[in-house]
């Protein structure tokens, strides 16, 4: 029996070069970015850390999925602001305590500038959290995520 085609699957590829001194350079689909660490742990502080990129990716992923879902269900808004704060116990990375080296919590605040109802906002949030890859990646890793979505 022939294997079924998997045209719905997508591979994400990244090439990474080590630059030394806790800095790396990454290449994705013709784009390039640097990852670094603060000087206090040995980096040069020339770029965000990997965990800062992940939190930015969380915000970006939420906004992409919000826009897709809002278009699907005709949810109208004029603008969106998003703020996320993650808590990390550095003892995990340093190996000085038996704690997770990644986020313990993420608090997310999204402000919608919209005339939609609170009920419609709740419906949007439910669909977005079901479909957002990075939200589900963090949730499935056991990260406590608090979502605070409001309208102005």
N, C-alpha and C positions, 0 to 999 in steps of 0.2 A: 504494500500500500504506500502511495506517495504521501509525503508530509504535506500538510495544508500550508498554503501560502500565508505568510505572516506580514502582509503589507501594512498592518496597523502598528507594527513595532518600529521603533526608531532607536538607533544607536547614537549615543552622545559620546564624542571622542574629544579628548584633551591631550595635548602634548605639553609636558612640563620640563623645563630646564632648571637645574639647581644653580643659583647664582652665588652661593656662599653666604655666610653670616646670617642664617635663618631667612634668606630671601629666595623666592622662586619666581620664574617667569612662565606664564601659561599662554598657550595658543589654542584658540577655539574658532573654527569656521572663518579664519582670516582675521580674527580679533586677537588682541594680546593684552594681558594685564599682569601686574606684579602683585605678589603677596609678600608681606613683611611682618615683622614683629616689633614691638616697642623696644627702645634702647635698654630699658630696665631688665629685659630678659635676654638681651644679646643681639637684637636686630638693629636695623638702621632707621626704623620709623619712617620709611619712605612710601609706605602704602598700607592699606588696611590689612588686618590679620585675617586668617581663614574664617574664624568665627564671625568677624564683622562682615565679611563677604556673604556668609550664609544668612545672616540677619537681613542684609540688604536684599539678598535673593528671595527671602521670605516675603518682604514687602513687595518686591517686583512681581513675584508669582501671584500674590493675592490680587494685585492691581490688574494683571493680565486676565485672571479668571473673573474678577469683578466685571471688567469691561465686556468680556465674552458673554457672561451670563446676563448682564444688564441689557445687552443688545437682544439676546434671545427672548427675554421676558418684558421688553419695553420699559425697563426701569430707567427713569430720567434723572440725571444729575448734571450740575454745572461744573463741579470740581470735586476733588477728593484729596484729603491730606492724610498721610499715614505716618504713625510714629510707633516704633517697636523698641522695647527694652528687654534685653536678656540678662539673666543672672547666671554667672559661671563661678563655680568653686575651683579656684586655681590649684588647690591641693591635689585635685585629680590629675592634672597635667604634670605637676611636679612629683607625683608619686608619693606624697607625704600623708595621704589619707585614702581610705577606701571609699571614694566618692566618684561619681561620674565626671569624666574630663570635659563633657560637653554641657550644654545648657541645662540648668535645673528648672528654670521658668522662662517663659516669654510672655510679656504683656504687650498687647497690640491695641492701639487706639486708631480707629479710622473715623474721620469726620467727613461726612457726605454733605455737600451743599446741594440740597434737593428739597422739593416740595412733596415728595412721596410720603406715604404714611409709614408709621413705625412697623405696622404689620408687613408691609411690602419690604421694608429693610430686613426684618427677621427672616422672611422667605428668601431674600437674596443671600443673606449670611449662611443660611442652612445649605443652600445649593453650592455656594462658593466653597465652604469648608468641606463639603463632600467631594468636590472635584479638584481642589488645589493640591498639586503634587507636593510642594514644600511643606504646607500645613500638615498634610498627612504623614510625611516623612518624619517631621518633628514629633507629632502626636504618637505615632507608632514606636518611636524611640523612647517613649515614656516622659517626654518633656511636658510639664504642666503649662498649658497655654490659656491665657485669659484674653478673651476678645471683648473689646469695648467699642462698639460701633454706634455712632450718634449722628444726628442730623442737625444741620444749621440752616 
